[in-house]
Amino acid sequence: MSNPHKNKIIKKKKAKVKVFTKKQKTSKGINNAIEELGQKYKDIVSSDCKAFSDFPLSSNTVRGLKAAKYINPTDIQRETILLALQGKDVLGAAQTGSGKTLAFLIPILELLYCNQWTHLDGLGALVITPTRELALQIFEVLRKVGKCHDFSAGLIIGGKDLKFERKRMDQCNIIICTPGRLLQHMDENPLFDCNNMKVLVLDEADRCLDMGFAQTMNAIIANLPQKRQTMLFSATQTKSVKDLARLSLKDPCYISVHDNCKYTTPVGLEQSYMICELKDKIAVIWSFIKNHLKKKVIIFFSSCKQVKFVYEMFCKLQPGTSVFALYGSLHQQRRITTYETFSQKKSAVLIATDLAARGLDFPEVHWVVHADCPEDTDTYIHRTGRTARYFRGGESVLLLLSSEIAMIEKLKERKIPLTKIEVNPIKLQNPIKKMEALLVKFVALKESAQRAFKNYIKYVYLMKDKSVFDVHSLDTDSFARSLGLAVTPRVRFLQRLNLKTQPQKQIVQNNNVRNADRVEHSENSDTEDNQHNKTEEVDSDSDEDILTIKRRDHDIDIPVGQELEAPHVNTSKKVTTKVALAKKILRKNIASNKKLVFNDDGDAVAVGTKEKRSELAQAYENEDVGGLDIEKAKLVLREEDKYDKQLFKERIKLKHKEQKKKLKEKKLKEKEEAEQEQDDFGSESESEAPDLSWLPDPDKIYGKKTDSELAEFYEEHENKNQVEKQRFKRKTSRTADVPSSKKKKKALKQTKSLSVNEAEELAMLLLQNKS
């Protein structure tokens, strides 16, 4: 039995339960905590901070750092964070892989926290990077470190959905972006507002401020508020007064923790260089990959086209390890996936341009190979910095041509130690034959090789440092063959350059030398040809004049050493303009864009509506009178309209004919299908007897009858049927002369008086008579 009082007690207990609400910190408590942090900024010395917990940081930032497993700060972080927290402008320079990202992300989070920044306040901090991949990397670090804060962050880079970014621009507190996309939002997006911005950070500042981004950065800086904190970070920091003046820095603190170091590159990095010919470069790189299959390697080329070709070729050759490509003209999503997958791999090869040289953190890279000589020492430092990061080891190899040896001295001046190594000929593998076969098989790959050839020559030509890069020293023919090309592609700008630099006399002398060489070659080859001719003459006794073999080479009576006259160039020729060409065509009375169709007799036939058919229209066209006679033009249009209507009717008739044809064909198909079905049914009925097992047994229903009784039964039914047939014939004969409408009326009158059973019997009789 259930106790009724017990239910009442339970209900009372449930009513007493209350939802637990966590007490939020009051604004007074937050303000006090912020004031305490502000006082500590001046008291603490950077040398005393051996862990992040020793810095005067908010609890949210400390928890985020612990969750991301950042415990001890690096030298650049220790020196920079306190100065940035005090609101000073900072110029930070440190070796690659020394943790510059956290050096500016932590001060950004703390500054916004101390100002109690919300999404209603809009943009508070702006981080600008030169490449999309670096912006993505910084954004991921910010997500890890700042996950305990309530700030909103946005990644604004090219290749993403612009509409999606545009709608949410006013809600972002921290924006990490590339210069081009940021300027686009500044120009086009009314929601972008940076009037309240507190911090500007330029990562890889020297690249952001160089000539490539100069105009874009000038436009961006002009739109930013002047009262702000500015921080610049790079491994090769700019010290240009113009750059610093552009950014309107106020008493900036220059921090360079590795200025007093012996070398500018990390200590654990082993660096070497190798001198090889241009024709052997692909073979050396291929051999290097084959001998380092279990290593993680980054190979840098000078242009996108070279990276694309080498990547496609090595994928076809299948070296035995994963091969990736990263360059600027790739789709953004593919760039991101390549960056992420290569980062996760333990052994792979990444073929890249200088896009991957700055700031990107690829974990545990063993080797960096400079396939093409870098533009300057700064580019070399950034490329090599992809390995030996965070106090780990790594190796790098620089491949140089014999004309590029001057780069070694410049690198040594920048405190970069290099040791010379040579290729082991035993381990050298040349895939030139396979490459040639692949280029013949795949036309697209051949075109890619030609573009790579041209782009490399352009790269060498456009380099500023001519003491290192010399286009004229390149052996283009052997380089083309090393890429698998049978014919050297024509480089037009190089041909023009040679024509400008080479004087006319020198060209003539070269032609004379070539002609003399040809004469000597023909004389040497004549001996063999003469012997062959003599044997032919001996064999043919008769008809000597007819059967004698003609010589391929002929003597040219040019005395050696005599200069040939230069061909006369007609410099007085006028330049033909488009107007002159048009006048020339008008004089010849050539009708452009005119199509003539001829019949079997050879007469021209008018086709379509463009050509005039009426005599009045043709006469009107041939008139040379200026101006427009509207009345005459109306008459012409009316005449031409008649022909147009006839054409229109003919086209409609043709359409109807085609439709009728289609309908006839459809009906014929349906008939054929129906006949086939009938034939199938008939064949089945003939071959197989119908199943009558379902019919009831008549003996069970009517009882068993003898033969005489059955005969009487059939006779009675036949007599009845005959009588009914005769009656029906009489009725039909009477009503045959009467019209059909009268017959229907009489039949309706007769049937109205009948009952239901009588009507049914009448209908049955009619059906039997029909059958």
Disulfide bonds with the S-S distance in Angstrom:
none
